[in-house]
Every structure is written in C-alpha cells, then in structure tokens.
Amino acid sequence: MTEGTKKFLWGLAAGFAAAAFIKTDTFKKATAKIVAGGLQLKDDAKEYFETIKEDAEDVKAEKNA
C-alpha cells in the first residue's frame, strides 16, 4: 500500500467520523450554544457602541452650546 493510499484512507475515515459526529445531538447543542453566544456578543457590542455614539453626540452638543 502506498503512502498516498494510506493518507487517502485516513482522510476518508476522518471524513466519515466527522460526518457521524455532526449528526449527534451533542454537536447540534454545542453549535446552537456557540451561535447564541455570538449573537449575544453582537448585541452587546451594538449596545456599547450606541452608548459611545450618544456620549459623543452629547459632548458635541455641549461644545456647540
């Protein structure tokens, strides 16, 4: 068996293992948790930058008053 054939078979086995793992409930729950965390982080960042924007507008208004 050549080295290339061995690598191909290992890759094929890894692909089948990954496909089987992706179908498990554990993987689906972990993926959902990661996505939810990312969405929460996005919302928190948006809120934080909105606060900064409002503060900057207040400073500008006070400067022009």
PDB file of N, CA, C, O and CB in Angstrom:
ATOM      1  N   MET A   1       0.853  -1.164   0.000  1.00  0.00           N
ATOM      2  CA  MET A   1       0.000   0.000   0.000  1.00  0.00           C
ATOM      3  C   MET A   1       0.908   1.239   0.000  1.00  0.00           C
ATOM      4  O   MET A   1       1.827   1.337   0.812  1.00  0.00           O
ATOM      5  CB  MET A   1      -0.975  -0.009   1.232  1.00  0.00           C
ATOM      6  N   THR A   2       0.649   2.165  -0.897  1.00  0.00           N
ATOM      7  CA  THR A   2       1.499   3.350  -0.999  1.00  0.00           C
ATOM      8  C   THR A   2       1.147   4.362   0.087  1.00  0.00           C
ATOM      9  O   THR A   2       0.096   4.284   0.723  1.00  0.00           O
ATOM     10  CB  THR A   2       1.364   3.993  -2.388  1.00  0.00           C
ATOM     11  N   GLU A   3       2.049   5.302   0.274  1.00  0.00           N
ATOM     12  CA  GLU A   3       1.835   6.352   1.279  1.00  0.00           C
ATOM     13  C   GLU A   3       0.614   7.197   0.926  1.00  0.00           C
ATOM     14  O   GLU A   3      -0.157   7.579   1.807  1.00  0.00           O
ATOM     15  CB  GLU A   3       3.084   7.252   1.398  1.00  0.00           C
ATOM     16  N   GLY A   4       0.443   7.482  -0.345  1.00  0.00           N
ATOM     17  CA  GLY A   4      -0.708   8.269  -0.796  1.00  0.00           C
ATOM     18  C   GLY A   4      -2.021   7.555  -0.523  1.00  0.00           C
ATOM     19  O   GLY A   4      -3.006   8.188  -0.144  1.00  0.00           O
ATOM     20  N   THR A   5      -2.041   6.251  -0.711  1.00  0.00           N
ATOM     21  CA  THR A   5      -3.248   5.469  -0.439  1.00  0.00           C
ATOM     22  C   THR A   5      -3.577   5.478   1.040  1.00  0.00           C
ATOM     23  O   THR A   5      -4.741   5.594   1.424  1.00  0.00           O
ATOM     24  CB  THR A   5      -3.081   4.033  -0.928  1.00  0.00           C
ATOM     25  N   LYS A   6      -2.543   5.354   1.877  1.00  0.00           N
ATOM     26  CA  LYS A   6      -2.758   5.386   3.331  1.00  0.00           C
ATOM     27  C   LYS A   6      -3.349   6.731   3.757  1.00  0.00           C
ATOM     28  O   LYS A   6      -4.282   6.784   4.558  1.00  0.00           O
ATOM     29  CB  LYS A   6      -1.429   5.124   4.085  1.00  0.00           C
ATOM     30  N   LYS A   7      -2.797   7.810   3.215  1.00  0.00           N
ATOM     31  CA  LYS A   7      -3.302   9.145   3.560  1.00  0.00           C
ATOM     32  C   LYS A   7      -4.747   9.305   3.107  1.00  0.00           C
ATOM     33  O   LYS A   7      -5.571   9.876   3.821  1.00  0.00           O
ATOM     34  CB  LYS A   7      -2.424  10.240   2.923  1.00  0.00           C
ATOM     35  N   PHE A   8      -5.046   8.797   1.911  1.00  0.00           N
ATOM     36  CA  PHE A   8      -6.415   8.876   1.408  1.00  0.00           C
ATOM     37  C   PHE A   8      -7.371   8.118   2.323  1.00  0.00           C
ATOM     38  O   PHE A   8      -8.442   8.626   2.656  1.00  0.00           O
ATOM     39  CB  PHE A   8      -6.496   8.320  -0.021  1.00  0.00           C
ATOM     40  N   LEU A   9      -6.997   6.915   2.730  1.00  0.00           N
ATOM     41  CA  LEU A   9      -7.865   6.115   3.605  1.00  0.00           C
ATOM     42  C   LEU A   9      -8.042   6.770   4.961  1.00  0.00           C
ATOM     43  O   LEU A   9      -9.143   6.755   5.511  1.00  0.00           O
ATOM     44  CB  LEU A   9      -7.296   4.710   3.782  1.00  0.00           C
ATOM     45  N   TRP A  10      -6.967   7.355   5.522  1.00  0.00           N
ATOM     46  CA  TRP A  10      -7.085   8.080   6.790  1.00  0.00           C
ATOM     47  C   TRP A  10      -8.017   9.287   6.636  1.00  0.00           C
ATOM     48  O   TRP A  10      -8.824   9.574   7.520  1.00  0.00           O
ATOM     49  CB  TRP A  10      -5.691   8.539   7.284  1.00  0.00           C
ATOM     50  N   GLY A  11      -7.898   9.979   5.520  1.00  0.00           N
ATOM     51  CA  GLY A  11      -8.783  11.116   5.257  1.00  0.00           C
ATOM     52  C   GLY A  11     -10.221  10.690   5.107  1.00  0.00           C
ATOM     53  O   GLY A  11     -11.129  11.360   5.600  1.00  0.00           O
ATOM     54  N   LEU A  12     -10.433   9.583   4.430  1.00  0.00           N
ATOM     55  CA  LEU A  12     -11.773   9.039   4.260  1.00  0.00           C
ATOM     56  C   LEU A  12     -12.369   8.645   5.619  1.00  0.00           C
ATOM     57  O   LEU A  12     -13.530   8.944   5.898  1.00  0.00           O
ATOM     58  CB  LEU A  12     -11.742   7.822   3.310  1.00  0.00           C
ATOM     59  N   ALA A  13     -11.586   7.987   6.449  1.00  0.00           N
ATOM     60  CA  ALA A  13     -12.053   7.597   7.783  1.00  0.00           C
ATOM     61  C   ALA A  13     -12.366   8.835   8.625  1.00  0.00           C
ATOM     62  O   ALA A  13     -13.368   8.867   9.339  1.00  0.00           O
ATOM     63  CB  ALA A  13     -10.995   6.721   8.493  1.00  0.00           C
ATOM     64  N   ALA A  14     -11.509   9.849   8.540  1.00  0.00           N
ATOM     65  CA  ALA A  14     -11.745  11.083   9.296  1.00  0.00           C
ATOM     66  C   ALA A  14     -13.019  11.760   8.809  1.00  0.00           C
ATOM     67  O   ALA A  14     -13.783  12.294   9.614  1.00  0.00           O
ATOM     68  CB  ALA A  14     -10.542  12.047   9.164  1.00  0.00           C
ATOM     69  N   GLY A  15     -13.253  11.744   7.513  1.00  0.00           N
ATOM     70  CA  GLY A  15     -14.471  12.330   6.957  1.00  0.00           C
ATOM     71  C   GLY A  15     -15.724  11.625   7.444  1.00  0.00           C
ATOM     72  O   GLY A  15     -16.708  12.274   7.802  1.00  0.00           O
ATOM     73  N   PHE A  16     -15.692  10.312   7.459  1.00  0.00           N
ATOM     74  CA  PHE A  16     -16.846   9.550   7.958  1.00  0.00           C
ATOM     75  C   PHE A  16     -17.066   9.805   9.448  1.00  0.00           C
ATOM     76  O   PHE A  16     -18.204   9.939   9.897  1.00  0.00           O
ATOM     77  CB  PHE A  16     -16.648   8.042   7.705  1.00  0.00           C
ATOM     78  N   ALA A  17     -15.980   9.869  10.209  1.00  0.00           N
ATOM     79  CA  ALA A  17     -16.102  10.148  11.644  1.00  0.00           C
ATOM     80  C   ALA A  17     -16.689  11.536  11.870  1.00  0.00           C
ATOM     81  O   ALA A  17     -17.556  11.706  12.727  1.00  0.00           O
ATOM     82  CB  ALA A  17     -14.730  10.031  12.340  1.00  0.00           C
ATOM     83  N   ALA A  18     -16.228  12.528  11.114  1.00  0.00           N
ATOM     84  CA  ALA A  18     -16.747  13.889  11.246  1.00  0.00           C
ATOM     85  C   ALA A  18     -18.224  13.945  10.867  1.00  0.00           C
ATOM     86  O   ALA A  18     -19.014  14.605  11.542  1.00  0.00           O
ATOM     87  CB  ALA A  18     -15.939  14.860  10.371  1.00  0.00           C
ATOM     88  N   ALA A  19     -18.600  13.257   9.795  1.00  0.00           N
ATOM     89  CA  ALA A  19     -19.998  13.235   9.369  1.00  0.00           C
ATOM     90  C   ALA A  19     -20.884  12.604  10.437  1.00  0.00           C
ATOM     91  O   ALA A  19     -21.995  13.076  10.682  1.00  0.00           O
ATOM     92  CB  ALA A  19     -20.143  12.474   8.047  1.00  0.00           C
ATOM     93  N   ALA A  20     -20.405  11.555  11.064  1.00  0.00           N
ATOM     94  CA  ALA A  20     -21.179  10.905  12.128  1.00  0.00           C
ATOM     95  C   ALA A  20     -21.294  11.819  13.341  1.00  0.00           C
ATOM     96  O   ALA A  20     -22.349  11.883  13.972  1.00  0.00           O
ATOM     97  CB  ALA A  20     -20.529   9.565  12.532  1.00  0.00           C
ATOM     98  N   PHE A  21     -20.214  12.527  13.671  1.00  0.00           N
ATOM     99  CA  PHE A  21     -20.223  13.420  14.830  1.00  0.00           C
ATOM    100  C   PHE A  21     -21.156  14.603  14.611  1.00  0.00           C
ATOM    101  O   PHE A  21     -21.833  15.038  15.542  1.00  0.00           O
ATOM    102  CB  PHE A  21     -18.810  13.919  15.128  1.00  0.00           C
ATOM    103  N   ILE A  22     -21.197  15.123  13.399  1.00  0.00           N
ATOM    104  CA  ILE A  22     -22.039  16.284  13.090  1.00  0.00           C
ATOM    105  C   ILE A  22     -23.518  15.957  13.294  1.00  0.00           C
ATOM    106  O   ILE A  22     -24.308  16.853  13.593  1.00  0.00           O
ATOM    107  CB  ILE A  22     -21.795  16.755  11.643  1.00  0.00           C
ATOM    108  N   LYS A  23     -23.894  14.728  13.140  1.00  0.00           N
ATOM    109  CA  LYS A  23     -25.292  14.327  13.275  1.00  0.00           C
ATOM    110  C   LYS A  23     -25.730  14.114  14.720  1.00  0.00           C
ATOM    111  O   LYS A  23     -26.914  13.886  14.967  1.00  0.00           O
ATOM    112  CB  LYS A  23     -25.530  13.071  12.499  1.00  0.00           C
ATOM    113  N   THR A  24     -24.808  14.181  15.682  1.00  0.00           N
ATOM    114  CA  THR A  24     -25.161  13.908  17.076  1.00  0.00           C
ATOM    115  C   THR A  24     -25.832  15.117  17.715  1.00  0.00           C
ATOM    116  O   THR A  24     -25.629  16.257  17.297  1.00  0.00           O
ATOM    117  CB  THR A  24     -23.915  13.513  17.876  1.00  0.00           C
ATOM    118  N   ASP A  25     -26.633  14.842  18.738  1.00  0.00           N
ATOM    119  CA  ASP A  25     -27.297  15.912  19.485  1.00  0.00           C
ATOM    120  C   ASP A  25     -26.283  16.786  20.212  1.00  0.00           C
ATOM    121  O   ASP A  25     -26.483  17.994  20.339  1.00  0.00           O
ATOM    122  CB  ASP A  25     -28.294  15.324  20.488  1.00  0.00           C
ATOM    123  N   THR A  26     -25.212  16.193  20.682  1.00  0.00           N
ATOM    124  CA  THR A  26     -24.178  16.947  21.383  1.00  0.00           C
ATOM    125  C   THR A  26     -23.599  18.025  20.485  1.00  0.00           C
ATOM    126  O   THR A  26     -23.426  19.166  20.914  1.00  0.00           O
ATOM    127  CB  THR A  26     -23.068  16.014  21.873  1.00  0.00           C
ATOM    128  N   PHE A  27     -23.302  17.678  19.260  1.00  0.00           N
ATOM    129  CA  PHE A  27     -22.754  18.642  18.309  1.00  0.00           C
ATOM    130  C   PHE A  27     -23.765  19.740  18.009  1.00  0.00           C
ATOM    131  O   PHE A  27     -23.417  20.920  17.965  1.00  0.00           O
ATOM    132  CB  PHE A  27     -22.335  17.939  17.012  1.00  0.00           C
ATOM    133  N   LYS A  28     -25.013  19.347  17.803  1.00  0.00           N
ATOM    134  CA  LYS A  28     -26.056  20.328  17.490  1.00  0.00           C
ATOM    135  C   LYS A  28     -26.269  21.291  18.648  1.00  0.00           C
ATOM    136  O   LYS A  28     -26.425  22.493  18.431  1.00  0.00           O
ATOM    137  CB  LYS A  28     -27.370  19.621  17.149  1.00  0.00           C
ATOM    138  N   LYS A  29     -26.279  20.776  19.878  1.00  0.00           N
ATOM    139  CA  LYS A  29     -26.450  21.642  21.049  1.00  0.00           C
ATOM    140  C   LYS A  29     -25.260  22.583  21.220  1.00  0.00           C
ATOM    141  O   LYS A  29     -25.433  23.760  21.534  1.00  0.00           O
ATOM    142  CB  LYS A  29     -26.636  20.796  22.316  1.00  0.00           C
ATOM    143  N   ALA A  30     -24.062  22.063  21.013  1.00  0.00           N
ATOM    144  CA  ALA A  30     -22.867  22.897  21.138  1.00  0.00           C
ATOM    145  C   ALA A  30     -22.859  23.990  20.072  1.00  0.00           C
ATOM    146  O   ALA A  30     -22.509  25.136  20.354  1.00  0.00           O
ATOM    147  CB  ALA A  30     -21.595  22.037  21.028  1.00  0.00           C
ATOM    148  N   THR A  31     -23.241  23.637  18.863  1.00  0.00           N
ATOM    149  CA  THR A  31     -23.293  24.616  17.782  1.00  0.00           C
ATOM    150  C   THR A  31     -24.323  25.699  18.083  1.00  0.00           C
ATOM    151  O   THR A  31     -24.063  26.882  17.864  1.00  0.00           O
ATOM    152  CB  THR A  31     -23.620  23.930  16.451  1.00  0.00           C
ATOM    153  N   ALA A  32     -25.477  25.302  18.579  1.00  0.00           N
ATOM    154  CA  ALA A  32     -26.518  26.269  18.927  1.00  0.00           C
ATOM    155  C   ALA A  32     -26.034  27.205  20.035  1.00  0.00           C
ATOM    156  O   ALA A  32     -26.307  28.405  20.004  1.00  0.00           O
ATOM    157  CB  ALA A  32     -27.807  25.543  19.366  1.00  0.00           C
ATOM    158  N   LYS A  33     -25.322  26.657  21.003  1.00  0.00           N
ATOM    159  CA  LYS A  33     -24.806  27.468  22.100  1.00  0.00           C
ATOM    160  C   LYS A  33     -23.766  28.477  21.599  1.00  0.00           C
ATOM    161  O   LYS A  33     -23.750  29.628  22.035  1.00  0.00           O
ATOM    162  CB  LYS A  33     -24.193  26.569  23.183  1.00  0.00           C
ATOM    163  N   ILE A  34     -22.915  28.046  20.697  1.00  0.00           N
ATOM    164  CA  ILE A  34     -21.896  28.942  20.135  1.00  0.00           C
ATOM    165  C   ILE A  34     -22.554  30.061  19.326  1.00  0.00           C
ATOM    166  O   ILE A  34     -22.167  31.223  19.446  1.00  0.00           O
ATOM    167  CB  ILE A  34     -20.905  28.150  19.245  1.00  0.00           C
ATOM    168  N   VAL A  35     -23.541  29.717  18.509  1.00  0.00           N
ATOM    169  CA  VAL A  35     -24.229  30.721  17.702  1.00  0.00           C
ATOM    170  C   VAL A  35     -24.968  31.712  18.607  1.00  0.00           C
ATOM    171  O   VAL A  35     -24.935  32.919  18.369  1.00  0.00           O
ATOM    172  CB  VAL A  35     -25.215  30.045  16.719  1.00  0.00           C
ATOM    173  N   ALA A  36     -25.631  31.198  19.639  1.00  0.00           N
ATOM    174  CA  ALA A  36     -26.336  32.079  20.570  1.00  0.00           C
ATOM    175  C   ALA A  36     -25.356  33.023  21.274  1.00  0.00           C
ATOM    176  O   ALA A  36     -25.651  34.202  21.469  1.00  0.00           O
ATOM    177  CB  ALA A  36     -27.115  31.249  21.609  1.00  0.00           C
ATOM    178  N   GLY A  37     -24.206  32.501  21.647  1.00  0.00           N
ATOM    179  CA  GLY A  37     -23.184  33.340  22.280  1.00  0.00           C
ATOM    180  C   GLY A  37     -22.682  34.418  21.328  1.00  0.00           C
ATOM    181  O   GLY A  37     -22.457  35.557  21.736  1.00  0.00           O
ATOM    182  N   GLY A  38     -22.507  34.062  20.078  1.00  0.00           N
ATOM    183  CA  GLY A  38     -22.071  35.036  19.082  1.00  0.00           C
ATOM    184  C   GLY A  38     -23.106  36.127  18.867  1.00  0.00           C
ATOM    185  O   GLY A  38     -22.757  37.302  18.746  1.00  0.00           O
ATOM    186  N   LEU A  39     -24.366  35.749  18.819  1.00  0.00           N
ATOM    187  CA  LEU A  39     -25.432  36.735  18.659  1.00  0.00           C
ATOM    188  C   LEU A  39     -25.523  37.651  19.877  1.00  0.00           C
ATOM    189  O   LEU A  39     -25.754  38.852  19.733  1.00  0.00           O
ATOM    190  CB  LEU A  39     -26.773  36.036  18.427  1.00  0.00           C
ATOM    191  N   GLN A  40     -25.345  37.093  21.069  1.00  0.00           N
ATOM    192  CA  GLN A  40     -25.357  37.900  22.285  1.00  0.00           C
ATOM    193  C   GLN A  40     -24.187  38.878  22.283  1.00  0.00           C
ATOM    194  O   GLN A  40     -24.346  40.040  22.657  1.00  0.00           O
ATOM    195  CB  GLN A  40     -25.303  37.000  23.534  1.00  0.00           C
ATOM    196  N   LEU A  41     -23.026  38.418  21.867  1.00  0.00           N
ATOM    197  CA  LEU A  41     -21.849  39.285  21.778  1.00  0.00           C
ATOM    198  C   LEU A  41     -22.089  40.424  20.791  1.00  0.00           C
ATOM    199  O   LEU A  41     -21.721  41.569  21.053  1.00  0.00           O
ATOM    200  CB  LEU A  41     -20.609  38.471  21.358  1.00  0.00           C
ATOM    201  N   LYS A  42     -22.702  40.108  19.669  1.00  0.00           N
ATOM    202  CA  LYS A  42     -23.030  41.135  18.672  1.00  0.00           C
ATOM    203  C   LYS A  42     -23.973  42.175  19.258  1.00  0.00           C
ATOM    204  O   LYS A  42     -23.767  43.375  19.078  1.00  0.00           O
ATOM    205  CB  LYS A  42     -23.661  40.496  17.423  1.00  0.00           C
ATOM    206  N   ASP A  43     -25.010  41.717  19.960  1.00  0.00           N
ATOM    207  CA  ASP A  43     -25.964  42.642  20.570  1.00  0.00           C
ATOM    208  C   ASP A  43     -25.298  43.512  21.631  1.00  0.00           C
ATOM    209  O   ASP A  43     -25.567  44.711  21.710  1.00  0.00           O
ATOM    210  CB  ASP A  43     -27.128  41.870  21.185  1.00  0.00           C
ATOM    211  N   ASP A  44     -24.437  42.919  22.439  1.00  0.00           N
ATOM    212  CA  ASP A  44     -23.724  43.677  23.470  1.00  0.00           C
ATOM    213  C   ASP A  44     -22.814  44.727  22.849  1.00  0.00           C
ATOM    214  O   ASP A  44     -22.749  45.858  23.331  1.00  0.00           O
ATOM    215  CB  ASP A  44     -22.905  42.735  24.358  1.00  0.00           C
ATOM    216  N   ALA A  45     -22.116  44.359  21.789  1.00  0.00           N
ATOM    217  CA  ALA A  45     -21.226  45.306  21.118  1.00  0.00           C
ATOM    218  C   ALA A  45     -22.029  46.440  20.495  1.00  0.00           C
ATOM    219  O   ALA A  45     -21.625  47.600  20.568  1.00  0.00           O
ATOM    220  CB  ALA A  45     -20.387  44.593  20.043  1.00  0.00           C
ATOM    221  N   LYS A  46     -23.154  46.115  19.887  1.00  0.00           N
ATOM    222  CA  LYS A  46     -24.001  47.141  19.280  1.00  0.00           C
ATOM    223  C   LYS A  46     -24.491  48.131  20.342  1.00  0.00           C
ATOM    224  O   LYS A  46     -24.477  49.343  20.124  1.00  0.00           O
ATOM    225  CB  LYS A  46     -25.202  46.490  18.557  1.00  0.00           C
ATOM    226  N   GLU A  47     -24.915  47.613  21.470  1.00  0.00           N
ATOM    227  CA  GLU A  47     -25.379  48.457  22.569  1.00  0.00           C
ATOM    228  C   GLU A  47     -24.246  49.342  23.102  1.00  0.00           C
ATOM    229  O   GLU A  47     -24.450  50.524  23.382  1.00  0.00           O
ATOM    230  CB  GLU A  47     -25.950  47.588  23.702  1.00  0.00           C
ATOM    231  N   TYR A  48     -23.065  48.764  23.237  1.00  0.00           N
ATOM    232  CA  TYR A  48     -21.901  49.502  23.735  1.00  0.00           C
ATOM    233  C   TYR A  48     -21.547  50.652  22.791  1.00  0.00           C
ATOM    234  O   TYR A  48     -21.317  51.774  23.242  1.00  0.00           O
ATOM    235  CB  TYR A  48     -20.692  48.556  23.899  1.00  0.00           C
ATOM    236  N   PHE A  49     -21.501  50.382  21.488  1.00  0.00           N
ATOM    237  CA  PHE A  49     -21.156  51.418  20.530  1.00  0.00           C
ATOM    238  C   PHE A  49     -22.252  52.472  20.403  1.00  0.00           C
ATOM    239  O   PHE A  49     -21.965  53.633  20.111  1.00  0.00           O
ATOM    240  CB  PHE A  49     -20.879  50.800  19.180  1.00  0.00           C
ATOM    241  N   GLU A  50     -23.488  52.081  20.616  1.00  0.00           N
ATOM    242  CA  GLU A  50     -24.584  53.054  20.626  1.00  0.00           C
ATOM    243  C   GLU A  50     -24.415  54.017  21.805  1.00  0.00           C
ATOM    244  O   GLU A  50     -24.649  55.217  21.669  1.00  0.00           O
ATOM    245  CB  GLU A  50     -25.961  52.332  20.705  1.00  0.00           C
ATOM    246  N   THR A  51     -24.013  53.492  22.947  1.00  0.00           N
ATOM    247  CA  THR A  51     -23.755  54.333  24.117  1.00  0.00           C
ATOM    248  C   THR A  51     -22.611  55.308  23.834  1.00  0.00           C
ATOM    249  O   THR A  51     -22.697  56.487  24.179  1.00  0.00           O
ATOM    250  CB  THR A  51     -23.422  53.461  25.348  1.00  0.00           C
ATOM    251  N   ILE A  52     -21.559  54.824  23.215  1.00  0.00           N
ATOM    252  CA  ILE A  52     -20.425  55.690  22.871  1.00  0.00           C
ATOM    253  C   ILE A  52     -20.885  56.786  21.909  1.00  0.00           C
ATOM    254  O   ILE A  52     -20.502  57.946  22.062  1.00  0.00           O
ATOM    255  CB  ILE A  52     -19.268  54.861  22.239  1.00  0.00           C
ATOM    256  N   LYS A  53     -21.696  56.426  20.927  1.00  0.00           N
ATOM    257  CA  LYS A  53     -22.195  57.398  19.960  1.00  0.00           C
ATOM    258  C   LYS A  53     -23.019  58.472  20.661  1.00  0.00           C
ATOM    259  O   LYS A  53     -22.857  59.660  20.384  1.00  0.00           O
ATOM    260  CB  LYS A  53     -23.035  56.702  18.877  1.00  0.00           C
ATOM    261  N   GLU A  54     -23.899  58.060  21.563  1.00  0.00           N
ATOM    262  CA  GLU A  54     -24.728  59.017  22.291  1.00  0.00           C
ATOM    263  C   GLU A  54     -23.870  59.946  23.142  1.00  0.00           C
ATOM    264  O   GLU A  54     -24.122  61.150  23.195  1.00  0.00           O
ATOM    265  CB  GLU A  54     -25.742  58.283  23.171  1.00  0.00           C
ATOM    266  N   ASP A  55     -22.862  59.395  23.806  1.00  0.00           N
ATOM    267  CA  ASP A  55     -21.972  60.225  24.618  1.00  0.00           C
ATOM    268  C   ASP A  55     -21.220  61.234  23.757  1.00  0.00           C
ATOM    269  O   ASP A  55     -21.057  62.389  24.151  1.00  0.00           O
ATOM    270  CB  ASP A  55     -20.979  59.349  25.386  1.00  0.00           C
ATOM    271  N   ALA A  56     -20.765  60.806  22.596  1.00  0.00           N
ATOM    272  CA  ALA A  56     -20.051  61.705  21.687  1.00  0.00           C
ATOM    273  C   ALA A  56     -20.978  62.811  21.195  1.00  0.00           C
ATOM    274  O   ALA A  56     -20.562  63.963  21.076  1.00  0.00           O
ATOM    275  CB  ALA A  56     -19.471  60.923  20.491  1.00  0.00           C
ATOM    276  N   GLU A  57     -22.220  62.469  20.910  1.00  0.00           N
ATOM    277  CA  GLU A  57     -23.188  63.485  20.477  1.00  0.00           C
ATOM    278  C   GLU A  57     -23.461  64.479  21.597  1.00  0.00           C
ATOM    279  O   GLU A  57     -23.610  65.673  21.337  1.00  0.00           O
ATOM    280  CB  GLU A  57     -24.505  62.825  20.024  1.00  0.00           C
ATOM    281  N   ASP A  58     -23.529  64.009  22.836  1.00  0.00           N
ATOM    282  CA  ASP A  58     -23.730  64.902  23.976  1.00  0.00           C
ATOM    283  C   ASP A  58     -22.557  65.864  24.131  1.00  0.00           C
ATOM    284  O   ASP A  58     -22.752  67.054  24.377  1.00  0.00           O
ATOM    285  CB  ASP A  58     -23.921  64.092  25.264  1.00  0.00           C
ATOM    286  N   VAL A  59     -21.354  65.353  23.987  1.00  0.00           N
ATOM    287  CA  VAL A  59     -20.158  66.197  24.099  1.00  0.00           C
ATOM    288  C   VAL A  59     -20.162  67.247  22.997  1.00  0.00           C
ATOM    289  O   VAL A  59     -19.849  68.413  23.240  1.00  0.00           O
ATOM    290  CB  VAL A  59     -18.865  65.341  24.023  1.00  0.00           C
ATOM    291  N   LYS A  60     -20.516  66.833  21.793  1.00  0.00           N
ATOM    292  CA  LYS A  60     -20.574  67.763  20.670  1.00  0.00           C
ATOM    293  C   LYS A  60     -21.628  68.836  20.897  1.00  0.00           C
ATOM    294  O   LYS A  60     -21.384  70.011  20.620  1.00  0.00           O
ATOM    295  CB  LYS A  60     -20.864  67.012  19.374  1.00  0.00           C
ATOM    296  N   ALA A  61     -22.792  68.448  21.396  1.00  0.00           N
ATOM    297  CA  ALA A  61     -23.864  69.415  21.664  1.00  0.00           C
ATOM    298  C   ALA A  61     -23.452  70.399  22.741  1.00  0.00           C
ATOM    299  O   ALA A  61     -23.750  71.589  22.633  1.00  0.00           O
ATOM    300  CB  ALA A  61     -25.149  68.696  22.082  1.00  0.00           C
ATOM    301  N   GLU A  62     -22.771  69.929  23.781  1.00  0.00           N
ATOM    302  CA  GLU A  62     -22.320  70.823  24.853  1.00  0.00           C
ATOM    303  C   GLU A  62     -21.258  71.783  24.332  1.00  0.00           C
ATOM    304  O   GLU A  62     -21.206  72.944  24.738  1.00  0.00           O
ATOM    305  CB  GLU A  62     -21.767  70.012  26.044  1.00  0.00           C
ATOM    306  N   LYS A  63     -20.424  71.297  23.445  1.00  0.00           N
ATOM    307  CA  LYS A  63     -19.358  72.142  22.889  1.00  0.00           C
ATOM    308  C   LYS A  63     -19.955  73.258  22.022  1.00  0.00           C
ATOM    309  O   LYS A  63     -19.474  74.391  22.053  1.00  0.00           O
ATOM    310  CB  LYS A  63     -18.365  71.288  22.055  1.00  0.00           C
ATOM    311  N   ASN A  64     -20.991  72.942  21.259  1.00  0.00           N
ATOM    312  CA  ASN A  64     -21.617  73.903  20.354  1.00  0.00           C
ATOM    313  C   ASN A  64     -22.605  74.828  21.077  1.00  0.00           C
ATOM    314  O   ASN A  64     -23.051  75.818  20.496  1.00  0.00           O
ATOM    315  CB  ASN A  64     -22.330  73.164  19.233  1.00  0.00           C
ATOM    316  N   ALA A  65     -22.943  74.529  22.300  1.00  0.00           N
ATOM    317  CA  ALA A  65     -23.938  75.345  23.031  1.00  0.00           C
ATOM    318  C   ALA A  65     -23.332  76.584  23.637  1.00  0.00           C
ATOM    319  O   ALA A  65     -24.035  77.366  24.277  1.00  0.00           O
ATOM    320  CB  ALA A  65     -24.591  74.529  24.125  1.00  0.00           C
TER     321      ALA A  65
END
